[in-house]
Amino acid sequence: MEALLALANWSTLLVCMVIKLPQVVAVLAARSARGVSPESLLLELSGFLVFLRYQSYYSYPLETYLEYPILIAQDVILLLFVLHYSGNMKQTLPYTVIFVGGWYFLTLQKWIIDLAMNLCTLISAASKFAQLRCLWQTRDSGQVSALTWSMSAYTCATRIVTTLMTTNDLMVLVRFIIMLVLNIWVTATILRYRKTEKTD
């Protein structure tokens, strides 16, 4: 059991160190953010920040959420490239103020962080649906990386295992199960539209 837990924790951390790299490379290589939903990134970033704050607030074992600072940093970098290539760099300052203010606001009262965690699953699910909507509307996977989304599915699966073996927190467990299903759905949609592109 200990070996399985260690494997799940370390493999998740290693995958998360490079999870957004394929997406960043695709955007940079094309010099375009076509197909990448900025709304999805903003919602995902919000969910990551809430989740990190919740885990640290309740002093959960560091190895069960160590990847979140890495994911947040990569999301910020990717978001900056997406905003740059879509000509919306002026939006970076308001986003920064909102996220930094939100980080401190979350722990002003215990009920705030608990409510935010309850909403975190909805926020994270909304980020996946924003990306799906973008794909459905354009019927074009553009620069969206199937590898990045499939790695996200893998990390959700490993976090289901680690949550069951450590904290057994039901809110966290439900979040990871929902995110696993949605990440698989986004990956399948990307592959579907990529296949369509090649046959047209």
Disulfide bonds with the S-S distance in Angstrom:
none
